[in-house]
């Protein structure tokens, strides 16, 4: 079981259209940007369908709406993917940005930020525990995938990019936002530690197999298959001494 299998991912890509999935390419990944859907109790799939329906804005609509995100995290903690990771979504655009945004994300944040909309039960906008859990796990997984480390330079609120009151609860309660970043960092560290340990074990096994192969060729070890299966176990004392003896005899 991999650690990432802690939430359900449903891919329901938007149809390509100029209002929500233009098909233009991301220039890179510099972080993720979190939003609230600003529609209490609406579902992830419902919000996805809303984005998809923007393609139907006809000539009677004078002020066209452009909006989307790469994915939406729902009330049950499910992830609905709307836009492929290498394509731009419309979630953090504005006419102008503060200097910190320019410095970290250039003049087009949408080309560098992976957008995540999050569902919520009421107008306070605090995420439900199930939803929150997925947000933490999912952002940690995405940062690992993008080769980024968690910080306020890589985890953005919509507010940090444009000043918009979004995701509302985490703008109104800066301590809750700090906590969220801490929680992501904790999970990120856990996940990367697990990866490092399994990489180390893999490396040790390879080393062991190579040595067994060599020792067999040199006539110092019989039954290489049997010894390969015991890699990872402790060396029995008698084996250690008997190998030393065999090596010593050869040197004479
Ligand atoms: Zn937003």
Boltz pocket constraint, residues with backbone or C-beta under 6 A from the ligand:
constraints:
  - pocket:
      binder: B
      contacts: [[A, 34], [A, 35], [A, 36], [A, 91], [A, 158], [A, 164], [A, 166], [A, 167]]
      max_distance: 6.0
